[in-house]
Amino acid sequence: MKLSREAVTLLRKVKRHILAEPKRIAMRVWRTDKPAYIRPYKLKVPPCGTVACIGGWVEVLSKTTKEAWDILGLADAQQAELFFDYELQRAPRQQTPAHARAVADHIDRFIEKYT
């Protein structure tokens, strides 16, 4: 399924957001602003107080109450490909500039594939 212009714009916004502050991106959690939830994962709390994966940031930055896959209009296989990348979820050093860059590159490849 082809991505809409709005979906591409939102994914690029997510990319800029995580590159600006790598502590915001942790592919191990969907989205949280609760320090008690962040601590067991040994995650750092960014200045905004929220840590999320790609899907979590899609939901936050879209400012809607919809689920990320509905916001982006993704098919089931696309959801799995974008949100549940095994290597990114298992990366030992989440919330680092290198991890943020790897996630940003993943977003770029996804956009390129579906536009």
Secondary structure by P-SEA (a helix, b strand, c coil): ccccaaaaaaaaaaaaaaaaccccccccccccccaaaaaaaccccccccccccaaaaaaaaacccccccccccccaaaaaacccccccccccccccaaaaaaaaaaaaaaaaacc
